């Protein structure tokens, strides 16, 4: 009987060891999974803020994302807001294209008007020369001089009309340019700049600190996945020093604004940034 139970005891011991190992692995991965979920929730809230959602309550949205049942509703709301912003951007882009087409048309009309004006001015010059010649012959051709004077007056009227048309066309062109500039500003302001997430674990080093102007220079750029408006933590060894916001990104470097409300101690060259 004891011999029959011995293999069963060994099997139970092996199964117990396997259960212990699996439990340990799951426990170790629990923290990593929780950290990933938290970062995903923070990313969704940040996207909602960048979309300027109507009536956005970031605290409420964060709570909804923690609730499995309410999570889908929150995600659908953010998705709908993103689609609305995209449609607004497309409409603004269409308006900009239409205004640009109108500006091109006005520019062409202005060029035609300038050509006509130049031709009229040339004709006036020719008529003035002829008039000067006729005035020298006034005693012999008084009637011709009178006719030329009338022609000159008529041409001057045409020039005045063309000048008025030119002034009006230039005013219209300036108005269209102002509208194009306004629409371009709207496109830039409504285009999300931080909608591409940074690579998790992205790190870099601060190479220059300018405390007078409150900015730093980093040794990472767009090649590393860095984007404008991203926020990164500043560390010195294992200590959190502060936080910076990316304001300009180049290929292999970036400029970031020091977020003074996060600053624990003065940031120095050689400190590390982490996302």
Backbone torsions as a table, in degrees:
resi	resn	phi	psi	omega
1	UNK	NA	-42.9	179.6
2	UNK	-64.1	-37.4	178.4
3	UNK	-65.6	-35.2	179.9
4	UNK	-69.5	-34.7	-178.3
5	UNK	-77.9	-23.7	-175.6
6	UNK	-59.9	-49.1	177.7
7	UNK	-60.9	-36.2	-179.7
8	UNK	-64.2	-39.9	178.8
9	UNK	-64.8	-40.5	179.4
10	UNK	-62.7	-43.5	179.7
11	UNK	-61.7	-42.5	179.9
12	UNK	-63.7	-39.0	178.0
13	UNK	-63.8	-42.5	179.5
14	UNK	-62.5	-45.0	179.8
15	UNK	-63.1	-36.9	179.1
16	UNK	-65.4	-42.3	178.3
17	UNK	-63.0	-42.3	179.3
18	UNK	-61.9	-43.7	179.6
19	UNK	-62.0	-40.8	179.3
20	UNK	-63.1	-44.2	179.9
21	UNK	-62.5	-47.2	179.9
22	UNK	-62.0	-40.6	178.5
23	UNK	-62.8	-40.8	178.9
24	UNK	-63.6	-44.0	-180.0
25	UNK	-61.4	-45.5	-179.7
26	UNK	-63.5	-37.9	179.8
27	UNK	-66.4	-39.7	179.3
28	UNK	-66.7	-35.5	-179.1
29	UNK	-79.3	-16.0	-177.7
30	UNK	-58.6	-45.2	-179.1
31	UNK	-63.9	-41.7	-180.0
32	UNK	-64.3	-43.2	179.9
33	UNK	-64.2	-42.4	179.2
34	UNK	-62.5	-40.0	178.8
35	UNK	-64.4	-41.7	178.7
36	UNK	-63.2	-44.3	179.7
37	UNK	-60.5	-43.3	-179.4
38	UNK	-62.6	-42.6	179.5
39	UNK	-66.0	-37.8	176.9
40	UNK	-63.5	-41.3	178.2
41	UNK	-62.7	-43.6	179.1
42	UNK	-63.6	-37.3	179.4
43	UNK	-65.2	-41.8	178.5
44	UNK	-63.1	-43.4	178.6
45	UNK	-62.4	-41.6	179.6
46	UNK	-63.7	-40.9	177.8
47	UNK	-62.1	-42.8	178.8
48	UNK	-61.1	-40.3	177.8
49	UNK	-64.5	-42.4	-179.8
50	UNK	-65.8	-27.7	178.8
51	UNK	-81.0	-7.6	-179.0
52	UNK	53.7	51.5	-179.2
53	UNK	-61.9	140.4	179.0
54	UNK	-65.8	131.8	177.4
55	UNK	63.4	29.9	-177.4
56	UNK	-68.7	128.1	172.5
57	UNK	-118.1	98.7	-174.0
58	UNK	-60.6	-36.5	-179.5
59	UNK	-66.3	-42.2	179.5
60	UNK	-66.3	-41.6	179.4
61	UNK	-61.9	-41.0	179.1
62	UNK	-62.6	-39.9	178.5
63	UNK	-66.1	-39.5	178.5
64	UNK	-62.9	-37.6	-179.6
65	UNK	-68.3	-24.0	178.1
66	UNK	-79.6	-21.5	-179.0
67	UNK	-91.8	120.5	-176.7
68	UNK	-59.6	-38.2	-178.2
69	UNK	-72.3	-39.1	-176.8
70	UNK	-86.3	-10.4	-175.8
71	UNK	-59.4	-45.2	-176.7
72	UNK	-63.4	-38.9	178.3
73	UNK	-61.7	-44.3	179.9
74	UNK	-64.3	-43.6	179.5
75	UNK	-64.6	-40.1	177.7
76	UNK	-62.8	-39.0	179.3
77	UNK	-63.4	-44.3	178.3
78	UNK	-64.5	-39.9	179.7
79	UNK	-63.0	-43.9	179.3
80	UNK	-62.6	-42.5	179.1
81	UNK	-62.4	-40.2	178.6
82	UNK	-63.2	-42.1	178.9
83	UNK	-64.5	-39.8	178.8
84	UNK	-62.7	-43.6	178.4
85	UNK	-62.8	-37.7	179.6
86	UNK	-65.4	-42.7	178.7
87	UNK	-64.2	-39.5	177.1
88	UNK	-61.5	-41.0	179.4
89	UNK	-64.6	-41.5	178.9
90	UNK	-64.3	-40.9	178.6
91	UNK	-64.1	-41.7	178.6
92	UNK	-64.1	-39.0	178.6
93	UNK	-64.1	-41.0	178.6
94	UNK	-63.4	-44.0	177.9
95	UNK	-60.0	-40.9	179.3
96	UNK	-63.4	-41.5	178.6
97	UNK	-64.3	-40.3	178.5
98	UNK	-64.0	-45.0	179.1
99	UNK	-64.3	-35.5	177.6
100	UNK	-65.0	-40.5	177.8
101	UNK	-63.1	-41.9	177.9
102	UNK	-63.5	-39.4	178.5
103	UNK	-63.9	-41.8	177.7
104	UNK	-61.9	-41.1	179.4
105	UNK	-64.3	-44.8	179.3
106	UNK	-63.9	-37.9	179.1
107	UNK	-62.6	-42.6	178.6
108	UNK	-64.1	-42.8	178.8
109	UNK	-63.2	-38.0	178.0
110	UNK	-64.6	-40.8	178.2
111	UNK	-62.4	-41.4	178.0
112	UNK	-63.6	-43.0	179.7
113	UNK	-62.6	-41.9	178.1
114	UNK	-62.1	-38.4	178.6
115	UNK	-64.3	-44.6	178.4
116	UNK	-63.6	-39.8	178.7
117	UNK	-63.8	-42.1	178.8
118	UNK	-62.0	-40.8	178.7
119	UNK	-65.0	-41.0	179.4
120	UNK	-65.2	-41.7	178.6
121	UNK	-63.0	-38.4	176.8
122	UNK	-63.0	-41.9	179.3
123	UNK	-64.9	-40.0	177.2
124	UNK	-60.9	-43.4	178.9
125	UNK	-59.7	-43.9	179.0
126	UNK	-62.6	-43.3	-180.0
127	UNK	-66.3	-36.6	178.1
128	UNK	-63.7	-42.8	176.9
129	UNK	-61.1	-43.0	179.1
130	UNK	-64.7	-37.1	179.4
131	UNK	-64.5	-42.3	178.5
132	UNK	-60.1	-39.4	179.3
133	UNK	-67.0	-40.5	-179.1
134	UNK	-68.8	-32.7	179.0
135	UNK	-64.2	-32.5	176.8
136	UNK	-67.3	-21.7	-179.7
137	UNK	-108.3	24.1	-172.7
138	UNK	-56.6	-34.8	-177.7
139	UNK	-66.3	-30.1	-175.1
140	UNK	-97.9	-24.6	-174.4
141	UNK	-137.7	54.4	-179.4
142	UNK	-60.3	-39.4	-179.4
143	UNK	-64.8	-36.6	178.8
144	UNK	-67.5	-38.0	178.6
145	UNK	-62.7	-42.6	179.0
146	UNK	-59.2	-42.4	-179.9
147	UNK	-63.8	-40.6	179.4
148	UNK	-65.9	-36.4	177.0
149	UNK	-62.4	-41.6	177.2
150	UNK	-62.7	-42.9	178.2
151	UNK	-61.4	-39.5	-179.6
152	UNK	-63.5	-43.3	179.1
153	UNK	-61.4	-42.7	179.7
154	UNK	-63.2	-42.0	179.5
155	UNK	-66.5	-38.6	178.8
156	UNK	-62.9	-37.3	176.4
157	UNK	-62.2	-42.7	177.5
158	UNK	-62.0	-39.6	179.3
159	UNK	-64.3	-42.7	178.8
160	UNK	-61.1	-43.1	178.0
161	UNK	-61.2	-43.9	179.3
162	UNK	-65.3	-38.4	177.5
163	UNK	-63.5	-41.5	177.5
164	UNK	-62.8	-41.6	177.7
165	UNK	-64.1	-38.9	179.6
166	UNK	-64.6	-43.9	178.7
167	UNK	-62.0	-43.3	180.0
168	UNK	-63.8	-42.5	179.8
169	UNK	-64.0	-39.5	179.0
170	UNK	-65.7	-39.5	177.1
171	UNK	-63.6	-41.5	178.5
172	UNK	-64.1	-39.1	179.7
173	UNK	-65.1	-40.4	177.8
174	UNK	-64.0	-39.9	178.0
175	UNK	-61.9	-42.9	179.8
176	UNK	-66.3	-37.6	177.6
177	UNK	-63.6	-40.4	177.5
178	UNK	-62.9	-41.6	179.5
179	UNK	-64.2	-41.4	178.6
180	UNK	-62.9	-42.9	179.3
181	UNK	-62.8	-40.5	179.2
182	UNK	-64.0	-45.6	179.9
183	UNK	-64.7	-37.6	178.6
184	UNK	-63.9	-38.5	177.7
185	UNK	-64.1	-41.7	179.4
186	UNK	-62.2	-42.1	179.6
187	UNK	-60.6	-42.8	-179.1
188	UNK	-67.5	-39.5	-177.8
189	UNK	-71.5	-31.2	-176.8
190	UNK	-94.2	-3.8	177.8
191	UNK	-84.3	118.7	179.2
192	UNK	-65.4	129.4	-179.4
193	UNK	-98.2	-19.0	-176.9
194	UNK	-112.1	28.6	-175.7
195	UNK	-80.7	-6.3	176.9
196	UNK	-100.0	117.5	-175.8
197	UNK	-69.0	150.5	176.8
198	UNK	-76.7	152.7	174.4
199	UNK	-63.3	132.4	177.9
200	UNK	-61.9	136.9	179.6
201	UNK	83.6	7.3	179.7
202	UNK	-63.6	127.3	-179.9
203	UNK	-128.9	157.4	177.1
204	UNK	-158.7	-179.9	-177.4
205	UNK	-126.9	144.7	177.1
206	UNK	-83.3	121.7	-177.8
207	UNK	-101.4	-26.2	-179.0
208	UNK	-140.4	139.0	175.4
209	UNK	-125.5	125.5	175.5
210	UNK	-119.2	95.9	-176.7
211	UNK	-72.3	-26.2	179.9
212	UNK	-65.5	-41.2	-178.6
213	UNK	-101.1	1.8	172.2
214	UNK	62.9	44.5	175.6
215	UNK	-142.3	163.0	176.7
216	UNK	-131.7	163.1	176.4
217	UNK	-115.4	131.6	-179.2
218	UNK	-105.7	157.3	180.0
219	UNK	-95.1	17.6	175.5
220	UNK	-123.9	154.9	-178.5
221	UNK	-146.6	-150.5	-175.5
222	UNK	-64.6	-28.4	179.1
223	UNK	-63.7	-27.0	179.5
224	UNK	-88.7	-1.9	-179.7
225	UNK	97.8	7.0	-178.6
226	UNK	-73.7	141.3	179.9
227	UNK	-130.5	158.3	179.6
228	UNK	-66.7	146.6	178.4
229	UNK	77.1	-1.1	176.5
230	UNK	-70.6	150.9	179.4
231	UNK	-114.1	135.8	-177.5
232	UNK	-132.2	145.7	178.8
233	UNK	-83.2	146.4	178.7
234	UNK	-107.6	126.5	-178.7
235	UNK	-123.3	148.9	169.4
236	UNK	-129.2	110.9	-169.2
237	UNK	60.8	-123.3	179.2
238	UNK	-102.4	12.7	-175.1
239	UNK	-104.1	132.7	175.6
240	UNK	-75.2	121.0	-177.4
241	UNK	-96.0	-41.6	-177.1
242	UNK	178.1	-155.4	-175.7
243	UNK	-147.5	145.0	178.7
244	UNK	-129.8	154.6	176.7
245	UNK	-116.9	127.8	-177.8
246	UNK	-70.0	126.0	-179.3
247	UNK	-112.7	-21.9	179.7
248	UNK	-151.7	132.5	-176.4
249	UNK	-121.9	127.7	172.9
250	UNK	-110.2	-173.7	-176.1
251	UNK	-63.2	-48.8	-176.5
252	UNK	-128.0	21.0	176.9
253	UNK	-155.4	167.0	179.6
254	UNK	-153.7	156.2	175.3
255	UNK	-111.9	134.5	-177.1
256	UNK	-131.4	144.5	177.0
257	UNK	-86.9	134.6	177.7
258	UNK	-76.7	122.9	178.5
259	UNK	-86.0	97.2	-170.9
260	UNK	-61.3	-29.6	-178.7
261	UNK	-71.8	-10.8	177.3
262	UNK	-102.7	-7.2	-170.6
263	UNK	-73.4	117.4	178.2
264	UNK	-86.7	-34.3	175.9
265	UNK	-155.9	161.9	-176.6
266	UNK	-56.5	132.2	177.9
267	UNK	-74.7	139.0	-178.5
268	UNK	-124.3	160.2	173.6
269	UNK	-61.2	137.7	-178.2
270	UNK	98.8	-14.1	174.3
271	UNK	-66.5	155.4	-177.2
272	UNK	-105.0	145.8	173.5
273	UNK	-109.7	146.6	-174.7
274	UNK	-142.7	139.3	171.8
275	UNK	-113.7	NA	NA
